[in-house]
């Protein structure tokens, strides 16, 4: 296990380095700059700004300087904010995105697994049809369409929930629902198809024929084997949810990292773009590693590399 984690850790560092390098090159290849977006800047002022942020140096020197700062944990100064650097901006916004992402992930897992099981057990019956309709709607309607609908119905018409602030748990309900709808639908469909397949296996039929209680058959045999494909799906979903979703945070004015990333692109804030990209890439790599480890815990038949397994 330790050997596997070390290997994957090294691979993760290489992956993040590649992400940083590609992002750095693309940013500087795009015409324009961070100080010429809103209004023309006098040449003398522009030269001083470029000098202050080392943008007048050769690209290779800028790249080496950034990597050196990154190795020290310094993501650099923001080119837009005069009072906060990138570390401070991410420290202020990431907890919000993590809270919203965790809430959405919990909702998606609880309802997705439940709906998938209900749909499988009542295959081709009314509950299955209802769940299938919900899953299709969740998969077909994107979050940036679902969010305004939720605002119109539950905030404007019914006035059940407030919007455009992030203060109490009540303010988090609509963003959480909007963010969880698509992953909920994905988990539901995956759980349904997986459980339908498991229910047709001979060992399930044998367990039922032996007179085992339905609850025991479900918990010991059906559920554990059905959930394996869902674990694979949850990894990328969790990475996306925990690092913030741009559209939902923008629509609900959630002060999270997703909204910050959108603003960094609009402002061409190079250090902030790189900083958020590193966070997103690192989250995806780490969660994928945790997913692989969780896979071996749930299913002992799956062995980590180096232990004679697949």
TILUMSE-852885 format. One record per residue (C-alpha): residue number from 1; residue in one letter; x, y, z. Coordinates in steps of 0.1 Angstrom, whole numbers. Example, Ala and Ser with C-alpha at 12.3 -4.5 7.8 and 13.67 -1.06 7.14 Angstrom:
! residues 2
<num = 1&residu = a&px = 123&py = -45&pz = 78>;
<num = 2&residu = s&px = 137&py = -11&pz = 71>;
This chain:
! residues 310
<num = 1&residu = x&px = 0&py = 0&pz = 0>;
<num = 2&residu = x&px = 27&py = 25&pz = 10>;
<num = 3&residu = x&px = 47&py = 17&pz = -21>;
<num = 4&residu = x&px = 17&py = 22&pz = -43>;
<num = 5&residu = x&px = 9&py = 56&pz = -26>;
<num = 6&residu = x&px = 45&py = 68&pz = -31>;
<num = 7&residu = x&px = 44&py = 59&pz = -68>;
<num = 8&residu = x&px = 11&py = 76&pz = -73>;
<num = 9&residu = x&px = 23&py = 106&pz = -53>;
<num = 10&residu = x&px = 53&py = 110&pz = -77>;
<num = 11&residu = x&px = 30&py = 106&pz = -107>;
<num = 12&residu = x&px = 6&py = 132&pz = -92>;
<num = 13&residu = x&px = 34&py = 157&pz = -89>;
<num = 14&residu = x&px = 45&py = 151&pz = -125>;
<num = 15&residu = x&px = 8&py = 155&pz = -136>;
<num = 16&residu = x&px = 5&py = 188&pz = -117>;
<num = 17&residu = x&px = 38&py = 201&pz = -132>;
<num = 18&residu = x&px = 25&py = 193&pz = -167>;
<num = 19&residu = x&px = -8&py = 211&pz = -159>;
<num = 20&residu = x&px = 11&py = 242&pz = -146>;
<num = 21&residu = x&px = 34&py = 242&pz = -176>;
<num = 22&residu = x&px = 6&py = 239&pz = -202>;
<num = 23&residu = x&px = -15&py = 266&pz = -185>;
<num = 24&residu = x&px = 15&py = 289&pz = -182>;
<num = 25&residu = x&px = 23&py = 286&pz = -219>;
<num = 26&residu = x&px = -13&py = 290&pz = -231>;
<num = 27&residu = x&px = -18&py = 321&pz = -209>;
<num = 28&residu = x&px = 12&py = 339&pz = -223>;
<num = 29&residu = x&px = 4&py = 328&pz = -259>;
<num = 30&residu = x&px = -30&py = 346&pz = -259>;
<num = 31&residu = x&px = -28&py = 381&pz = -273>;
<num = 32&residu = x&px = -32&py = 410&pz = -248>;
<num = 33&residu = x&px = -23&py = 412&pz = -212>;
<num = 34&residu = x&px = -37&py = 418&pz = -177>;
<num = 35&residu = x&px = -33&py = 456&pz = -178>;
<num = 36&residu = x&px = -48&py = 463&pz = -212>;
<num = 37&residu = x&px = -83&py = 449&pz = -208>;
<num = 38&residu = x&px = -105&py = 477&pz = -195>;
<num = 39&residu = x&px = -89&py = 509&pz = -210>;
<num = 40&residu = x&px = -58&py = 520&pz = -228>;
<num = 41&residu = x&px = -28&py = 523&pz = -205>;
<num = 42&residu = x&px = 0&py = 549&pz = -212>;
<num = 43&residu = x&px = 32&py = 531&pz = -224>;
<num = 44&residu = x&px = 53&py = 544&pz = -195>;
<num = 45&residu = x&px = 27&py = 531&pz = -169>;
<num = 46&residu = x&px = 24&py = 498&pz = -188>;
<num = 47&residu = x&px = 62&py = 494&pz = -188>;
<num = 48&residu = x&px = 63&py = 500&pz = -151>;
<num = 49&residu = x&px = 36&py = 474&pz = -144>;
<num = 50&residu = x&px = 52&py = 448&pz = -165>;
<num = 51&residu = x&px = 85&py = 454&pz = -147>;
<num = 52&residu = x&px = 68&py = 452&pz = -113>;
<num = 53&residu = x&px = 53&py = 418&pz = -122>;
<num = 54&residu = x&px = 84&py = 406&pz = -142>;
<num = 55&residu = x&px = 63&py = 404&pz = -174>;
<num = 56&residu = x&px = 91&py = 421&pz = -193>;
<num = 57&residu = x&px = 115&py = 392&pz = -186>;
<num = 58&residu = x&px = 119&py = 363&pz = -211>;
<num = 59&residu = x&px = 92&py = 337&pz = -209>;
<num = 60&residu = x&px = 116&py = 310&pz = -197>;
<num = 61&residu = x&px = 128&py = 332&pz = -169>;
<num = 62&residu = x&px = 92&py = 340&pz = -158>;
<num = 63&residu = x&px = 85&py = 302&pz = -158>;
<num = 64&residu = x&px = 115&py = 294&pz = -137>;
<num = 65&residu = x&px = 107&py = 322&pz = -112>;
<num = 66&residu = x&px = 71&py = 310&pz = -109>;
<num = 67&residu = x&px = 82&py = 274&pz = -103>;
<num = 68&residu = x&px = 107&py = 286&pz = -76>;
<num = 69&residu = x&px = 79&py = 305&pz = -58>;
<num = 70&residu = x&px = 55&py = 275&pz = -62>;
<num = 71&residu = x&px = 80&py = 251&pz = -45>;
<num = 72&residu = x&px = 80&py = 275&pz = -15>;
<num = 73&residu = x&px = 42&py = 274&pz = -14>;
<num = 74&residu = x&px = 39&py = 310&pz = -27>;
<num = 75&residu = x&px = 13&py = 313&pz = -55>;
<num = 76&residu = x&px = 23&py = 348&pz = -62>;
<num = 77&residu = x&px = 6&py = 383&pz = -61>;
<num = 78&residu = x&px = -27&py = 390&pz = -77>;
<num = 79&residu = x&px = -24&py = 414&pz = -106>;
<num = 80&residu = x&px = -59&py = 428&pz = -98>;
<num = 81&residu = x&px = -61&py = 429&pz = -61>;
<num = 82&residu = x&px = -37&py = 453&pz = -44>;
<num = 83&residu = x&px = -45&py = 441&pz = -9>;
<num = 84&residu = x&px = -45&py = 403&pz = -11>;
<num = 85&residu = x&px = -22&py = 378&pz = -28>;
<num = 86&residu = x&px = -34&py = 345&pz = -45>;
<num = 87&residu = x&px = -28&py = 325&pz = -13>;
<num = 88&residu = x&px = -50&py = 348&pz = 7>;
<num = 89&residu = x&px = -77&py = 349&pz = -20>;
<num = 90&residu = x&px = -79&py = 311&pz = -22>;
<num = 91&residu = x&px = -78&py = 308&pz = 16>;
<num = 92&residu = x&px = -109&py = 330&pz = 17>;
<num = 93&residu = x&px = -129&py = 313&pz = -11>;
<num = 94&residu = x&px = -119&py = 276&pz = -10>;
<num = 95&residu = x&px = -137&py = 268&pz = 23>;
<num = 96&residu = x&px = -169&py = 281&pz = 8>;
<num = 97&residu = x&px = -165&py = 259&pz = -23>;
<num = 98&residu = x&px = -156&py = 229&pz = -2>;
<num = 99&residu = x&px = -187&py = 234&pz = 20>;
<num = 100&residu = x&px = -210&py = 238&pz = -10>;
<num = 101&residu = x&px = -193&py = 208&pz = -28>;
<num = 102&residu = x&px = -196&py = 185&pz = 2>;
<num = 103&residu = x&px = -233&py = 193&pz = 7>;
<num = 104&residu = x&px = -240&py = 187&pz = -29>;
<num = 105&residu = x&px = -220&py = 154&pz = -29>;
<num = 106&residu = x&px = -238&py = 142&pz = 2>;
<num = 107&residu = x&px = -272&py = 150&pz = -13>;
<num = 108&residu = x&px = -262&py = 133&pz = -46>;
<num = 109&residu = x&px = -250&py = 102&pz = -29>;
<num = 110&residu = x&px = -279&py = 98&pz = -5>;
<num = 111&residu = x&px = -306&py = 103&pz = -30>;
<num = 112&residu = x&px = -288&py = 89&pz = -60>;
<num = 113&residu = x&px = -281&py = 55&pz = -43>;
<num = 114&residu = x&px = -316&py = 54&pz = -28>;
<num = 115&residu = x&px = -333&py = 62&pz = -61>;
<num = 116&residu = x&px = -311&py = 37&pz = -79>;
<num = 117&residu = x&px = -320&py = 9&pz = -55>;
<num = 118&residu = x&px = -357&py = 18&pz = -56>;
<num = 119&residu = x&px = -356&py = 18&pz = -94>;
<num = 120&residu = x&px = -339&py = -15&pz = -96>;
<num = 121&residu = x&px = -361&py = -33&pz = -71>;
<num = 122&residu = x&px = -393&py = -20&pz = -88>;
<num = 123&residu = x&px = -380&py = -26&pz = -123>;
<num = 124&residu = x&px = -405&py = -16&pz = -150>;
<num = 125&residu = x&px = -430&py = -5&pz = -124>;
<num = 126&residu = x&px = -443&py = 29&pz = -114>;
<num = 127&residu = x&px = -414&py = 38&pz = -90>;
<num = 128&residu = x&px = -389&py = 29&pz = -117>;
<num = 129&residu = x&px = -406&py = 51&pz = -143>;
<num = 130&residu = x&px = -407&py = 80&pz = -119>;
<num = 131&residu = x&px = -371&py = 77&pz = -110>;
<num = 132&residu = x&px = -361&py = 73&pz = -146>;
<num = 133&residu = x&px = -379&py = 106&pz = -155>;
<num = 134&residu = x&px = -361&py = 124&pz = -127>;
<num = 135&residu = x&px = -328&py = 110&pz = -138>;
<num = 136&residu = x&px = -333&py = 120&pz = -174>;
<num = 137&residu = x&px = -343&py = 156&pz = -163>;
<num = 138&residu = x&px = -312&py = 158&pz = -141>;
<num = 139&residu = x&px = -289&py = 146&pz = -169>;
<num = 140&residu = x&px = -305&py = 168&pz = -196>;
<num = 141&residu = x&px = -309&py = 201&pz = -177>;
<num = 142&residu = x&px = -276&py = 218&pz = -170>;
<num = 143&residu = x&px = -269&py = 235&pz = -137>;
<num = 144&residu = x&px = -269&py = 270&pz = -152>;
<num = 145&residu = x&px = -305&py = 263&pz = -164>;
<num = 146&residu = x&px = -316&py = 246&pz = -132>;
<num = 147&residu = x&px = -303&py = 274&pz = -110>;
<num = 148&residu = x&px = -325&py = 302&pz = -124>;
<num = 149&residu = x&px = -355&py = 279&pz = -123>;
<num = 150&residu = x&px = -349&py = 271&pz = -86>;
<num = 151&residu = x&px = -345&py = 309&pz = -79>;
<num = 152&residu = x&px = -377&py = 317&pz = -98>;
<num = 153&residu = x&px = -399&py = 290&pz = -81>;
<num = 154&residu = x&px = -385&py = 287&pz = -46>;
<num = 155&residu = x&px = -371&py = 322&pz = -40>;
<num = 156&residu = x&px = -392&py = 346&pz = -61>;
<num = 157&residu = x&px = -426&py = 328&pz = -62>;
<num = 158&residu = x&px = -428&py = 307&pz = -30>;
<num = 159&residu = x&px = -402&py = 328&pz = -11>;
<num = 160&residu = x&px = -390&py = 297&pz = 8>;
<num = 161&residu = x&px = -353&py = 304&pz = 4>;
<num = 162&residu = x&px = -331&py = 335&pz = 1>;
<num = 163&residu = x&px = -306&py = 340&pz = -27>;
<num = 164&residu = x&px = -275&py = 361&pz = -36>;
<num = 165&residu = x&px = -259&py = 357&pz = -1>;
<num = 166&residu = x&px = -239&py = 331&pz = 18>;
<num = 167&residu = x&px = -248&py = 336&pz = 55>;
<num = 168&residu = x&px = -270&py = 308&pz = 69>;
<num = 169&residu = x&px = -277&py = 272&pz = 60>;
<num = 170&residu = x&px = -309&py = 284&pz = 44>;
<num = 171&residu = x&px = -289&py = 304&pz = 19>;
<num = 172&residu = x&px = -270&py = 272&pz = 9>;
<num = 173&residu = x&px = -301&py = 251&pz = 0>;
<num = 174&residu = x&px = -308&py = 263&pz = -36>;
<num = 175&residu = x&px = -271&py = 263&pz = -47>;
<num = 176&residu = x&px = -267&py = 228&pz = -32>;
<num = 177&residu = x&px = -297&py = 214&pz = -50>;
<num = 178&residu = x&px = -287&py = 231&pz = -83>;
<num = 179&residu = x&px = -252&py = 217&pz = -80>;
<num = 180&residu = x&px = -263&py = 182&pz = -70>;
<num = 181&residu = x&px = -289&py = 176&pz = -96>;
<num = 182&residu = x&px = -266&py = 163&pz = -124>;
<num = 183&residu = x&px = -244&py = 140&pz = -102>;
<num = 184&residu = x&px = -275&py = 127&pz = -85>;
<num = 185&residu = x&px = -289&py = 117&pz = -119>;
<num = 186&residu = x&px = -256&py = 101&pz = -129>;
<num = 187&residu = x&px = -253&py = 81&pz = -96>;
<num = 188&residu = x&px = -290&py = 71&pz = -99>;
<num = 189&residu = x&px = -286&py = 57&pz = -134>;
<num = 190&residu = x&px = -253&py = 39&pz = -126>;
<num = 191&residu = x&px = -267&py = 24&pz = -94>;
<num = 192&residu = x&px = -298&py = 12&pz = -112>;
<num = 193&residu = x&px = -280&py = -5&pz = -140>;
<num = 194&residu = x&px = -254&py = -20&pz = -117>;
<num = 195&residu = x&px = -280&py = -34&pz = -93>;
<num = 196&residu = x&px = -301&py = -48&pz = -120>;
<num = 197&residu = x&px = -271&py = -67&pz = -133>;
<num = 198&residu = x&px = -262&py = -80&pz = -98>;
<num = 199&residu = x&px = -298&py = -91&pz = -91>;
<num = 200&residu = x&px = -296&py = -114&pz = -120>;
<num = 201&residu = x&px = -264&py = -132&pz = -108>;
<num = 202&residu = x&px = -266&py = -168&pz = -97>;
<num = 203&residu = x&px = -253&py = -162&pz = -62>;
<num = 204&residu = x&px = -282&py = -138&pz = -55>;
<num = 205&residu = x&px = -307&py = -163&pz = -66>;
<num = 206&residu = x&px = -290&py = -190&pz = -45>;
<num = 207&residu = x&px = -290&py = -167&pz = -14>;
<num = 208&residu = x&px = -327&py = -161&pz = -18>;
<num = 209&residu = x&px = -334&py = -198&pz = -24>;
<num = 210&residu = x&px = -317&py = -206&pz = 9>;
<num = 211&residu = x&px = -342&py = -185&pz = 27>;
<num = 212&residu = x&px = -319&py = -156&pz = 37>;
<num = 213&residu = x&px = -337&py = -125&pz = 48>;
<num = 214&residu = x&px = -343&py = -99&pz = 21>;
<num = 215&residu = x&px = -325&py = -72&pz = 41>;
<num = 216&residu = x&px = -294&py = -95&pz = 45>;
<num = 217&residu = x&px = -293&py = -103&pz = 8>;
<num = 218&residu = x&px = -294&py = -67&pz = 0>;
<num = 219&residu = x&px = -268&py = -55&pz = 24>;
<num = 220&residu = x&px = -244&py = -84&pz = 23>;
<num = 221&residu = x&px = -245&py = -93&pz = -14>;
<num = 222&residu = x&px = -265&py = -70&pz = -36>;
<num = 223&residu = x&px = -255&py = -35&pz = -23>;
<num = 224&residu = x&px = -218&py = -42&pz = -18>;
<num = 225&residu = x&px = -213&py = -55&pz = -53>;
<num = 226&residu = x&px = -236&py = -30&pz = -70>;
<num = 227&residu = x&px = -218&py = 0&pz = -55>;
<num = 228&residu = x&px = -184&py = -7&pz = -71>;
<num = 229&residu = x&px = -191&py = 11&pz = -104>;
<num = 230&residu = x&px = -206&py = 40&pz = -84>;
<num = 231&residu = x&px = -173&py = 44&pz = -65>;
<num = 232&residu = x&px = -154&py = 49&pz = -98>;
<num = 233&residu = x&px = -180&py = 75&pz = -109>;
<num = 234&residu = x&px = -179&py = 94&pz = -76>;
<num = 235&residu = x&px = -142&py = 102&pz = -78>;
<num = 236&residu = x&px = -144&py = 127&pz = -107>;
<num = 237&residu = x&px = -177&py = 140&pz = -94>;
<num = 238&residu = x&px = -163&py = 148&pz = -60>;
<num = 239&residu = x&px = -133&py = 166&pz = -75>;
<num = 240&residu = x&px = -156&py = 188&pz = -95>;
<num = 241&residu = x&px = -180&py = 195&pz = -67>;
<num = 242&residu = x&px = -154&py = 202&pz = -40>;
<num = 243&residu = x&px = -134&py = 227&pz = -60>;
<num = 244&residu = x&px = -164&py = 247&pz = -70>;
<num = 245&residu = x&px = -187&py = 249&pz = -100>;
<num = 246&residu = x&px = -183&py = 281&pz = -120>;
<num = 247&residu = x&px = -219&py = 287&pz = -132>;
<num = 248&residu = x&px = -237&py = 279&pz = -99>;
<num = 249&residu = x&px = -214&py = 301&pz = -78>;
<num = 250&residu = x&px = -217&py = 329&pz = -103>;
<num = 251&residu = x&px = -255&py = 327&pz = -105>;
<num = 252&residu = x&px = -261&py = 325&pz = -67>;
<num = 253&residu = x&px = -232&py = 350&pz = -60>;
<num = 254&residu = x&px = -215&py = 324&pz = -38>;
<num = 255&residu = x&px = -181&py = 338&pz = -28>;
<num = 256&residu = x&px = -163&py = 306&pz = -38>;
<num = 257&residu = x&px = -132&py = 295&pz = -58>;
<num = 258&residu = x&px = -153&py = 288&pz = -89>;
<num = 259&residu = x&px = -165&py = 324&pz = -91>;
<num = 260&residu = x&px = -129&py = 335&pz = -84>;
<num = 261&residu = x&px = -116&py = 314&pz = -113>;
<num = 262&residu = x&px = -141&py = 330&pz = -137>;
<num = 263&residu = x&px = -131&py = 365&pz = -125>;
<num = 264&residu = x&px = -94&py = 356&pz = -129>;
<num = 265&residu = x&px = -99&py = 347&pz = -166>;
<num = 266&residu = x&px = -119&py = 378&pz = -173>;
<num = 267&residu = x&px = -92&py = 399&pz = -157>;
<num = 268&residu = x&px = -63&py = 379&pz = -172>;
<num = 269&residu = x&px = -49&py = 376&pz = -137>;
<num = 270&residu = x&px = -21&py = 351&pz = -145>;
<num = 271&residu = x&px = -11&py = 341&pz = -110>;
<num = 272&residu = x&px = -47&py = 336&pz = -99>;
<num = 273&residu = x&px = -55&py = 315&pz = -130>;
<num = 274&residu = x&px = -24&py = 293&pz = -123>;
<num = 275&residu = x&px = -33&py = 291&pz = -86>;
<num = 276&residu = x&px = -69&py = 279&pz = -91>;
<num = 277&residu = x&px = -57&py = 255&pz = -119>;
<num = 278&residu = x&px = -32&py = 240&pz = -95>;
<num = 279&residu = x&px = -60&py = 236&pz = -68>;
<num = 280&residu = x&px = -84&py = 219&pz = -93>;
<num = 281&residu = x&px = -57&py = 196&pz = -107>;
<num = 282&residu = x&px = -44&py = 186&pz = -73>;
<num = 283&residu = x&px = -79&py = 179&pz = -60>;
<num = 284&residu = x&px = -87&py = 157&pz = -90>;
<num = 285&residu = x&px = -54&py = 137&pz = -86>;
<num = 286&residu = x&px = -58&py = 132&pz = -49>;
<num = 287&residu = x&px = -94&py = 122&pz = -51>;
<num = 288&residu = x&px = -86&py = 97&pz = -78>;
<num = 289&residu = x&px = -60&py = 82&pz = -56>;
<num = 290&residu = x&px = -84&py = 79&pz = -27>;
<num = 291&residu = x&px = -109&py = 63&pz = -50>;
<num = 292&residu = x&px = -84&py = 36&pz = -60>;
<num = 293&residu = x&px = -77&py = 29&pz = -23>;
<num = 294&residu = x&px = -114&py = 29&pz = -14>;
<num = 295&residu = x&px = -119&py = 4&pz = -43>;
<num = 296&residu = x&px = -96&py = -21&pz = -26>;
<num = 297&residu = x&px = -114&py = -17&pz = 7>;
<num = 298&residu = x&px = -149&py = -23&pz = -6>;
<num = 299&residu = x&px = -138&py = -52&pz = -29>;
<num = 300&residu = x&px = -109&py = -73&pz = -15>;
<num = 301&residu = x&px = -106&py = -90&pz = -48>;
<num = 302&residu = x&px = -91&py = -59&pz = -63>;
<num = 303&residu = x&px = -55&py = -57&pz = -53>;
<num = 304&residu = x&px = -32&py = -27&pz = -56>;
<num = 305&residu = x&px = -3&py = -29&pz = -81>;
<num = 306&residu = x&px = 26&py = -48&pz = -67>;
<num = 307&residu = x&px = 5&py = -73&pz = -47>;
<num = 308&residu = x&px = -2&py = -97&pz = -75>;
<num = 309&residu = x&px = -36&py = -82&pz = -83>;
<num = 310&residu = x&px = -50&py = -64&pz = -113>;
